[in-house]
Amino acid sequence: MTSTSRRLLSHSSMACVALLLAAAAAGCSLTDDAVAIPVPTPSSEEAEVCRALHRELPAAVEGQQRRTADPESDLTAVWGDPAIVLRCGVPRPEKMSDPAAQAVEADGVNWMLERQEDGSPRFTTTYREAYVEVTLPAKYAHDVTPLAAFAGPVKKAVPKSL
């Protein structure tokens, strides 16, 4: 009888441990608000420029607080919900070769505009030693105001290429 109660105790203990682990895992996933962002793979020189930019990025953009990117990286940053996403060290966009590509200037930094399928704008710096990409939510489809928050950091950390 003692061996049976030990087996029952053993099985019930294992069940309790499994239940606690499942509850802990569920608790972690419920509180995790990180935004999944693909991390670019720039050259080592570009990565160093991007790390310098990362140190200069603002805590808030357009009143939106900085959030956690998943995975965390010095090459990415995110603000608000819906997210304003910055990726540094992205490849040169093909559209940059198009003479009809649209561009904007925000506080001394030039950006090429690409429209996403959902209407959201994606901007990529031009004439810089590393390409910096900022994707804005669709509500900014006709508003480049958030780019001003990145002008100072880009000018300070990402040297001009021309």
C-alpha positions, 0 to 999 in steps of 0.5 A: 500500500505504501508503494501505491500511495507513493506512486499516487503522490509521485503522479500528483506531484508531477501533475502539480509541477506541470500545472504550475509550469503551464500557469507560469508560461501562460502568465508570461505570454499574457504580459509580454507586449514586445513587438516582433521586428526582423533584425537587419544584418548590416556590415560591421561598419554599418552595425557600429553606426547603428549602435551609435544611432540606437544610443541617440534615439528618443524615449518618445515619438509623437507622444508614443513611448518606446516599447520592447522589440522582439528580439531586442537589438541595437538595430531596431526600435519601436514606439507606441501601438500601433507601432512606429518601427525603426530598423537600422542597417537595412539593405538599399531599397531597389526603389532608390534606383527609380528616378520617379521615387518620392522623397521628403526632407525632415529637419535636414534628413532626406527620406525616400517614401514607399507605400505599403499594401495597407497604406502605411508609409515606410521611409528610408534615409538617403545619402547616409553611411547606413540606411535607416528605415522607419515604418509608420502606422497607416494613420500617418499615411499623409503625415511625416511629422514623426520623422522629425523625432529621428532627424537629430539622432540620424544627423548626429550618429549616421554620417552623410555618404556624399 
